[in-house]
Amino acid sequence: MRYGPSVRTMDELLEVVAAGQAVSITGQFVAQSYRNPGVAFVPVDDVPSCPLSLCTRNSDTSSVITELRRAVAASTRTEESRTPARHS
């Protein structure tokens, strides 16, 4: 398998795609947040959702990170309560 160029930012990714050096699958937020006239975003609707995780240092005790962890955990519980149970 041949891999494309390494990139460090989303803007760099879009530049290599626009230059024809790569293609990429991204989250929907990229199409909503980034623009590049040489890139076309085509929604892929027939695949399952991709779970995301918040990644922080275990030892981080800052109030901002603590509150962010709480907000993510609360939104997860709220989403789970809205999702119908699956029956086998």
Residue pairs with C-beta under 8 A, 6 or more apart in sequence:
4 16
4 21
4 22
4 23
5 16
5 21
5 22
7 13
7 15
7 16
10 26
10 30
10 34
11 34
11 36
13 22
13 24
13 26
14 34
14 36
14 38
14 39
15 36
16 22
17 23
17 24
17 36
17 38
17 39
18 36
18 37
18 38
18 39
19 38
25 44
26 41
27 50
28 43
30 41
31 41
31 43
54 68
54 69
54 72
56 65
56 68
56 69
57 65
